[in-house]
Amino acid sequence: MNPTPPDPSPHDESPDVPGFRSWRGVYLFVFGCFVVVVILLALFSRYFA
């Protein structure tokens, strides 16, 4: 008898977001956007101050 594979945990669910296969990818994208916005705010505040 072959044992049935365990059910995937809720953390392994697909995010159902186009272009992303895992939640880790979504989190990295959001964090990357945040870093870019902070850098742009710093640059613009120096440029326009």
N, C-alpha and C positions, 0 to 999 in steps of 0.2 A: 504494500500500500504506500502510495505517495502522500506525504502530509500536504495539506493545503497551505499555500503561502499566506503569511500573516497579512491582515488588512493594512493598507497604508495608513500611517498616522495622519492626523489633520494637518500637520506641519508640512507634509509632502504634497499637498494639493497644488494643482496648477493655478496660477493667479487669474487666468482668463483675461489677460491683458495682451493685446496684439504686440508681437515683437519680444515678449518675455516668456521664457520657459519656466522660471522659478521665481519665488518671492525674493530670493537673494538678489537676482538681477534687478528687480523693481526697486529694492532698497538701495542698491548701489547707484542706480540711475538718479533717484531722488536726492541722495547724498551728494552726488556729483553736481547736480543742478544747484543745490544749496551752496556748495563751495564756489561755483562759478559766479553766482549772484553776489556772494560776499566779496569776492575779488573785484568784480565790476563796481560794486558800491565803493570800495576803497579807492579804486583808480579814478572813478568819476568825482569823488569828493576831493581828491587832490587836484584834479584837472580844473574843476569848476569853482574851487574855493578861492 
